[in-house]
Amino acid sequence: MNTATVKTQAKFQNILFATDFSEAAAHAIPYVKKIAQAFNANLVALHVRPPVVTTTTPPLTWANDIEVNKSEDERKRHELLNIFAGIRTNALIEVGDVQACLRAAIDTNHTDLVVIGTRGSNGLGKFLLGSVAEEIFRTVSCPVLTVGPCSHEATGDLREILYATDINPASRGAAPYAIALAKAFQSRLTLLHVAPEQDPEDLVSPVNVRPSLEQAMSELIPADDAAQCRLGYLVKCGDPGEKILEVAHLGEADLIVLGARPEKEIAAAHLRGAVVHKVVSQAECPVLTIRHF
C-alpha cells in the first residue's frame, strides 16, 4: 500500500480508563480528562478487584465481608464520578480477573482508547509492566495510552507529539491517531525514523538516504492534514528504542506514538516487542501504542 493512501480518520469517542486507585493510576488522570474533553468522548472508568470470598475465607465472615465490600465499591464508584465530573462517565467496579474484565469492558463499550498508569509496583501497575503488557499492546483492538513509571508530572496538555515510524504497515497505521491528537491539541507533530547504523563503506551515503526517508515520512501526512499541523521530520541512526527516548527527551515530548505489530508478526517487526516495552517503561512522557492488524 502506498503511504499516500493512508486514511486519516481516527476517533476517540469511547475511552476506557483502568484504575487500581494507586498513585500510578492518578498520574494518568490528567490525560484522560484532556483527551475526553478534546474529543467530547464517553468515558468508562474501570476498577477490578479480587473476590472478597475465597476458599480461605471463614464462612462466618462471608455476610459481613460482602456487605463491607459492597459499601467500599459504592464509595469508589462515586469517587470516580466526582473525579471526572463534567465528562460523560460510567464508573464500573468489577470482581474477577483483571485481564478478562479489561477485555470484556473494551469489547462491550466499543472502546477507541485505553488509558492506564503503570507507575505502581502492584495491581494494574505491576500487571502492565510485566510480560502481559506486550500481550495487551498486541492483542487489544484499540490504541493503548500508557503513562509509564518515568513519566513526569503533567497537566495532560499535548504540545509536542513524537511519532516514531519505520514506514512499514505497522507504524503507518498509527499515523491517523498522531494526526488526530495533533489537530485536537494544536500540537507540533514530529515524525522520527530510526535507521540501522550504517557501515562507513556502504554504497548509499547518509546524504542520499535522508531526503528519501523524509519524503517517505511526509507522505504519511495527507495534504489537508499537513496544512493544519505544525510538522517536523527527523532521521536518526542507531538503536530504535534508545533514539526514540533520546529524541523525546531532547524535544521535551508530551507524547510518543508508536505502531505495534500483532503477536504473530513480532519476529519481523522493526519496532519489535523489546523496543515497545523499552520505550513504554523508560519514556518521560506517555506512550500511545497502536496495533497493526
GUZAKE-842487 format. One record per residue (C-alpha): residue in one letter; x, y, z. Coordinates in pm, whole numbers, padded with zeros to 5 digits. Last residue first. Example, Ala and Ser with C-alpha at 12.3 -4.5 7.8 and 13.67 -1.06 7.14 Angstrom:
<node resn="S" east="01367" north="-00106" up="00714"/>
<node resn="A" east="01230" north="-00450" up="00780"/>
//
This chain:
<node resn="F" east="-00400" north="-00573" up="01210"/>
<node resn="H" east="-00149" north="-00312" up="01329"/>
<node resn="R" east="-00177" north="-00229" up="01698"/>
<node resn="I" east="-00148" north="00130" up="01808"/>
<node resn="T" east="00070" north="00226" up="02103"/>
<node resn="L" east="00041" north="00567" up="02269"/>
<node resn="V" east="00325" north="00644" up="02508"/>
<node resn="P" east="00301" north="00888" up="02800"/>
<node resn="C" east="00601" north="01108" up="02881"/>
<node resn="E" east="00945" north="01059" up="03036"/>
<node resn="A" east="00980" north="00731" up="02849"/>
<node resn="Q" east="01152" north="00440" up="03023"/>
<node resn="S" east="00887" north="00168" up="03059"/>
<node resn="V" east="00691" north="00249" up="02745"/>
<node resn="V" east="01004" north="00297" up="02532"/>
<node resn="K" east="01166" north="-00025" up="02650"/>
<node resn="H" east="00842" north="-00220" up="02610"/>
<node resn="V" east="00799" north="-00101" up="02252"/>
<node resn="V" east="01162" north="-00175" up="02170"/>
<node resn="A" east="01158" north="-00523" up="02325"/>
<node resn="G" east="00835" north="-00609" up="02144"/>
<node resn="R" east="00959" north="-00524" up="01799"/>
<node resn="L" east="00961" north="-00181" up="01636"/>
<node resn="H" east="01135" north="-00328" up="01332"/>
<node resn="A" east="00890" north="-00618" up="01332"/>
<node resn="A" east="00965" north="-00949" up="01164"/>
<node resn="A" east="00978" north="-01162" up="01479"/>
<node resn="I" east="00672" north="-00986" up="01624"/>
<node resn="E" east="00442" north="-01079" up="01335"/>
<node resn="K" east="00224" north="-01340" up="01506"/>
<node resn="E" east="00194" north="-01125" up="01820"/>
<node resn="P" east="00040" north="-00825" up="01643"/>
<node resn="R" east="00272" north="-00542" up="01536"/>
<node resn="A" east="00295" north="-00218" up="01732"/>
<node resn="G" east="00285" north="00136" up="01589"/>
<node resn="L" east="00425" north="00400" up="01822"/>
<node resn="V" east="00317" north="00750" up="01931"/>
<node resn="I" east="00521" north="00934" up="02194"/>
<node resn="L" east="00351" north="01210" up="02394"/>
<node resn="D" east="00448" north="01530" up="02577"/>
<node resn="A" east="00785" north="01547" up="02401"/>
<node resn="E" east="01053" north="01765" up="02557"/>
<node resn="G" east="01246" north="01763" up="02227"/>
<node resn="L" east="01567" north="01647" up="02393"/>
<node resn="H" east="01385" north="01379" up="02594"/>
<node resn="A" east="01168" north="01255" up="02307"/>
<node resn="V" east="01472" north="01248" up="02077"/>
<node resn="E" east="01670" north="01041" up="02328"/>
<node resn="L" east="01383" north="00802" up="02404"/>
<node resn="I" east="01323" north="00736" up="02035"/>
<node resn="K" east="01697" north="00700" up="01979"/>
<node resn="E" east="01741" north="00446" up="02259"/>
<node resn="G" east="01448" north="00234" up="02148"/>
<node resn="P" east="01543" north="00239" up="01781"/>
<node resn="D" east="01914" north="00153" up="01832"/>
<node resn="G" east="02116" north="00360" up="01589"/>
<node resn="C" east="02071" north="00609" up="01307"/>
<node resn="K" east="01844" north="00915" up="01319"/>
<node resn="V" east="01609" north="01075" up="01067"/>
<node resn="L" east="01391" north="01365" up="01182"/>
<node resn="Y" east="01088" north="01534" up="01031"/>
<node resn="G" east="00883" north="01829" up="01163"/>
<node resn="L" east="00520" north="01928" up="01124"/>
<node resn="R" east="00299" north="02204" up="01257"/>
<node resn="C" east="-00043" north="02072" up="01162"/>
<node resn="Q" east="-00346" north="02206" up="00974"/>
<node resn="A" east="-00190" north="02221" up="00626"/>
<node resn="A" east="-00040" north="01877" up="00681"/>
<node resn="D" east="-00390" north="01744" up="00745"/>
<node resn="D" east="-00521" north="01854" up="00407"/>
<node resn="A" east="-00201" north="01738" up="00235"/>
<node resn="P" east="-00218" north="01386" up="00374"/>
<node resn="I" east="00052" north="01300" up="00632"/>
<node resn="L" east="00223" north="00965" up="00577"/>
<node resn="E" east="00370" north="01101" up="00254"/>
<node resn="S" east="00594" north="01328" up="00461"/>
<node resn="M" east="00757" north="01020" up="00611"/>
<node resn="A" east="00852" north="00883" up="00269"/>
<node resn="Q" east="00994" north="01222" up="00171"/>
<node resn="E" east="01198" north="01234" up="00492"/>
<node resn="L" east="01332" north="00889" up="00411"/>
<node resn="S" east="01427" north="00991" up="00057"/>
<node resn="P" east="01596" north="01310" up="00180"/>
<node resn="R" east="01800" north="01120" up="00445"/>
<node resn="V" east="01931" north="00838" up="00227"/>
<node resn="N" east="02134" north="01046" up="-00015"/>
<node resn="V" east="02340" north="01230" up="00248"/>
<node resn="P" east="02353" north="00915" up="00459"/>
<node resn="S" east="02561" north="00754" up="00183"/>
<node resn="V" east="02449" north="00455" up="-00016"/>
<node resn="L" east="02727" north="00216" up="-00118"/>
<node resn="D" east="02800" north="00136" up="00245"/>
<node resn="E" east="03171" north="00163" up="00331"/>
<node resn="P" east="03114" north="00357" up="00653"/>
<node resn="D" east="02877" north="00077" up="00766"/>
<node resn="Q" east="02542" north="00221" up="00858"/>
<node resn="E" east="02376" north="00206" up="01199"/>
<node resn="P" east="02017" north="00099" up="01144"/>
<node resn="A" east="01761" north="00369" up="01058"/>
<node resn="V" east="01542" north="00545" up="01315"/>
<node resn="H" east="01258" north="00741" up="01159"/>
<node resn="L" east="01102" north="01026" up="01356"/>
<node resn="L" east="00794" north="01230" up="01269"/>
<node resn="T" east="00748" north="01545" up="01476"/>
<node resn="L" east="00397" north="01679" up="01538"/>
<node resn="R" east="00372" north="02025" up="01696"/>
<node resn="S" east="00045" north="02031" up="01882"/>
<node resn="Q" east="-00281" north="02211" up="01812"/>
<node resn="F" east="-00440" north="01986" up="02077"/>
<node resn="A" east="-00716" north="01842" up="01855"/>
<node resn="K" east="-00504" north="01864" up="01540"/>
<node resn="A" east="-00202" north="01692" up="01693"/>
<node resn="L" east="-00427" north="01429" up="01851"/>
<node resn="A" east="-00596" north="01345" up="01522"/>
<node resn="I" east="-00263" north="01340" up="01336"/>
<node resn="A" east="-00097" north="01101" up="01579"/>
<node resn="Y" east="-00407" north="00881" up="01562"/>
<node resn="P" east="-00415" north="00881" up="01182"/>
<node resn="A" east="-00041" north="00797" up="01167"/>
<node resn="A" east="-00051" north="00487" up="01388"/>
<node resn="G" east="-00139" north="00258" up="01099"/>
<node resn="R" east="00177" north="00367" up="00921"/>
<node resn="S" east="00379" north="00213" up="01208"/>
<node resn="A" east="00253" north="-00138" up="01147"/>
<node resn="P" east="00232" north="-00103" up="00767"/>
<node resn="N" east="00602" north="-00010" up="00736"/>
<node resn="I" east="00738" north="00346" up="00744"/>
<node resn="D" east="00977" north="00280" up="01036"/>
<node resn="T" east="00779" north="00531" up="01239"/>
<node resn="A" east="00820" north="00720" up="01565"/>
<node resn="Y" east="00554" north="00988" up="01613"/>
<node resn="L" east="00668" north="01250" up="01864"/>
<node resn="I" east="00399" north="01486" up="01990"/>
<node resn="E" east="00480" north="01825" up="02146"/>
<node resn="R" east="00206" north="02042" up="02298"/>
<node resn="L" east="00000" north="01762" up="02447"/>
<node resn="D" east="-00158" north="01901" up="02764"/>
<node resn="G" east="-00235" north="01646" up="03035"/>
<node resn="T" east="-00127" north="01871" up="03320"/>
<node resn="A" east="00195" north="01681" up="03382"/>
<node resn="E" east="00409" north="01506" up="03640"/>
<node resn="H" east="00694" north="01344" up="03453"/>
<node resn="S" east="00662" north="00994" up="03312"/>
<node resn="C" east="00932" north="00753" up="03435"/>
<node resn="P" east="00699" north="00475" up="03555"/>
<node resn="G" east="00480" north="00482" up="03246"/>
<node resn="V" east="00161" north="00659" up="03146"/>
<node resn="T" east="00037" north="00411" up="02886"/>
<node resn="L" east="-00209" north="00508" up="02615"/>
<node resn="V" east="-00341" north="00197" up="02440"/>
<node resn="P" east="-00489" north="00210" up="02090"/>
<node resn="C" east="-00774" north="-00029" up="02007"/>
<node resn="S" east="-00823" north="-00394" up="01915"/>
<node resn="V" east="-00640" north="-00541" up="02211"/>
<node resn="T" east="-00391" north="-00811" up="02112"/>
<node resn="R" east="-00052" north="-00653" up="02061"/>
<node resn="F" east="-00030" north="-00387" up="02331"/>
<node resn="I" east="-00213" north="-00605" up="02584"/>
<node resn="E" east="00005" north="-00907" up="02514"/>
<node resn="E" east="00320" north="-00700" up="02547"/>
<node resn="A" east="00199" north="-00566" up="02881"/>
<node resn="V" east="00134" north="-00922" up="02998"/>
<node resn="S" east="00511" north="-00974" up="03008"/>
<node resn="G" east="00540" north="-00738" up="03302"/>
<node resn="L" east="00478" north="-00365" up="03334"/>
<node resn="L" east="00104" north="-00398" up="03286"/>
<node resn="F" east="00025" north="-00626" up="03576"/>
<node resn="K" east="00265" north="-00447" up="03809"/>
<node resn="G" east="00083" north="-00120" up="03760"/>
<node resn="L" east="-00261" north="-00284" up="03745"/>
<node resn="G" east="-00221" north="-00409" up="04100"/>
<node resn="N" east="00130" north="-00381" up="04240"/>
<node resn="S" east="00451" north="-00188" up="04195"/>
<node resn="G" east="00280" north="00128" up="04073"/>
<node resn="R" east="00400" north="00363" up="03798"/>
<node resn="T" east="00194" north="00196" up="03526"/>
<node resn="G" east="-00096" north="00431" up="03452"/>
<node resn="I" east="-00352" north="00303" up="03201"/>
<node resn="V" east="-00558" north="00465" up="02926"/>
<node resn="V" east="-00749" north="00251" up="02674"/>
<node resn="L" east="-00871" north="00419" up="02355"/>
<node resn="D" east="-01144" north="00355" up="02098"/>
<node resn="T" east="-01358" north="00130" up="02320"/>
<node resn="H" east="-01675" north="-00023" up="02179"/>
<node resn="N" east="-01811" north="-00038" up="02536"/>
<node resn="T" east="-01874" north="-00411" up="02548"/>
<node resn="D" east="-01548" north="-00501" up="02375"/>
<node resn="I" east="-01316" north="-00294" up="02593"/>
<node resn="A" east="-01510" north="-00388" up="02908"/>
<node resn="A" east="-01475" north="-00759" up="02830"/>
<node resn="R" east="-01103" north="-00720" up="02766"/>
<node resn="L" east="-01049" north="-00539" up="03095"/>
<node resn="C" east="-01257" north="-00789" up="03291"/>
<node resn="A" east="-01058" north="-01081" up="03150"/>
<node resn="Q" east="-00722" north="-00912" up="03215"/>
<node resn="V" east="-00808" north="-00810" up="03568"/>
<node resn="D" east="-00952" north="-01147" up="03675"/>
<node resn="G" east="-01256" north="-01114" up="03899"/>
<node resn="V" east="-01483" north="-00850" up="04050"/>
<node resn="E" east="-01585" north="-00538" up="03859"/>
<node resn="I" east="-01641" north="-00180" up="03975"/>
<node resn="L" east="-01757" north="00027" up="03678"/>
<node resn="A" east="-01788" north="00405" up="03668"/>
<node resn="N" east="-01974" north="00529" up="03358"/>
<node resn="T" east="-01867" north="00881" up="03275"/>
<node resn="R" east="-01996" north="01156" up="03046"/>
<node resn="I" east="-01739" north="01420" up="03143"/>
<node resn="G" east="-01832" north="01721" up="03358"/>
<node resn="A" east="-01731" north="01545" up="03680"/>
<node resn="F" east="-01447" north="01304" up="03612"/>
<node resn="I" east="-01302" north="01290" up="03962"/>
<node resn="N" east="-01650" north="01303" up="04114"/>
<node resn="L" east="-01772" north="01003" up="03912"/>
<node resn="L" east="-01458" north="00810" up="04010"/>
<node resn="E" east="-01512" north="00885" up="04379"/>
<node resn="H" east="-01876" north="00782" up="04348"/>
<node resn="R" east="-01772" north="00441" up="04218"/>
<node resn="K" east="-01509" north="00409" up="04488"/>
<node resn="R" east="-01765" north="00469" up="04761"/>
<node resn="E" east="-02006" north="00221" up="04600"/>
<node resn="D" east="-01735" north="-00044" up="04591"/>
<node resn="E" east="-01650" north="00021" up="04957"/>
<node resn="S" east="-02014" north="-00024" up="05057"/>
<node resn="K" east="-02035" north="-00353" up="04870"/>
<node resn="N" east="-01701" north="-00455" up="05019"/>
<node resn="V" east="-01834" north="-00411" up="05372"/>
<node resn="E" east="-02154" north="-00602" up="05289"/>
<node resn="I" east="-01966" north="-00893" up="05133"/>
<node resn="D" east="-01726" north="-00916" up="05427"/>
<node resn="N" east="-02015" north="-00911" up="05678"/>
<node resn="A" east="-02204" north="-01191" up="05502"/>
<node resn="W" east="-01894" north="-01402" up="05447"/>
<node resn="T" east="-01748" north="-01374" up="05797"/>
<node resn="L" east="-01895" north="-01700" up="05937"/>
<node resn="P" east="-01782" north="-01889" up="05628"/>
<node resn="P" east="-01412" north="-01828" up="05711"/>
<node resn="T" east="-01239" north="-01709" up="05389"/>
<node resn="T" east="-00972" north="-01950" up="05261"/>
<node resn="T" east="-01172" north="-02078" up="04962"/>
<node resn="T" east="-01241" north="-01720" up="04860"/>
<node resn="V" east="-01497" north="-01454" up="04944"/>
<node resn="V" east="-01400" north="-01094" up="04877"/>
<node resn="P" east="-01342" north="-01163" up="04509"/>
<node resn="P" east="-01045" north="-00976" up="04360"/>
<node resn="R" east="-01082" north="-00613" up="04247"/>
<node resn="V" east="-01122" north="-00453" up="03906"/>
<node resn="H" east="-01170" north="-00078" up="03867"/>
<node resn="L" east="-01296" north="00064" up="03538"/>
<node resn="A" east="-01366" north="00426" up="03447"/>
<node resn="V" east="-01567" north="00425" up="03124"/>
<node resn="L" east="-01560" north="00758" up="02945"/>
<node resn="N" east="-01770" north="00895" up="02659"/>
<node resn="A" east="-01582" north="01141" up="02444"/>
<node resn="N" east="-01618" north="01511" up="02364"/>
<node resn="F" east="-01293" north="01473" up="02163"/>
<node resn="A" east="-01089" north="01742" up="02342"/>
<node resn="Q" east="-01274" north="01682" up="02669"/>
<node resn="A" east="-01200" north="01309" up="02673"/>
<node resn="I" east="-00840" north="01376" up="02575"/>
<node resn="K" east="-00791" north="01634" up="02849"/>
<node resn="K" east="-00960" north="01431" up="03121"/>
<node resn="V" east="-00787" north="01101" up="03048"/>
<node resn="Y" east="-00453" north="01278" up="03021"/>
<node resn="P" east="-00498" north="01448" up="03359"/>
<node resn="I" east="-00598" north="01110" up="03514"/>
<node resn="A" east="-00283" north="00918" up="03419"/>
<node resn="H" east="-00084" north="01008" up="03732"/>
<node resn="A" east="-00380" north="00904" up="03946"/>
<node resn="A" east="-00344" north="00550" up="03810"/>
<node resn="A" east="00017" north="00527" up="03917"/>
<node resn="E" east="-00058" north="00682" up="04254"/>
<node resn="S" east="-00290" north="00388" up="04308"/>
<node resn="F" east="-00668" north="00376" up="04273"/>
<node resn="D" east="-00642" north="00046" up="04080"/>
<node resn="T" east="-00750" north="00217" up="03760"/>
<node resn="A" east="-00836" north="00127" up="03400"/>
<node resn="F" east="-00956" north="00427" up="03198"/>
<node resn="L" east="-01166" north="00333" up="02896"/>
<node resn="I" east="-01234" north="00594" up="02629"/>
<node resn="N" east="-01520" north="00592" up="02378"/>
<node resn="Q" east="-01530" north="00863" up="02111"/>
<node resn="F" east="-01158" north="00874" up="02041"/>
<node resn="K" east="-01165" north="00877" up="01663"/>
<node resn="A" east="-00926" north="00835" up="01377"/>
<node resn="Q" east="-00999" north="00902" up="01011"/>
<node resn="T" east="-00670" north="00988" up="00840"/>
<node resn="K" east="-00657" north="00705" up="00587"/>
<node resn="V" east="-00320" north="00610" up="00443"/>
<node resn="T" east="-00330" north="00628" up="00063"/>
<node resn="A" east="-00014" north="00841" up="00032"/>
<node resn="T" east="00184" north="00568" up="00205"/>
<node resn="N" east="00133" north="00341" up="-00093"/>
<node resn="M" east="00000" north="00000" up="00000"/>
//
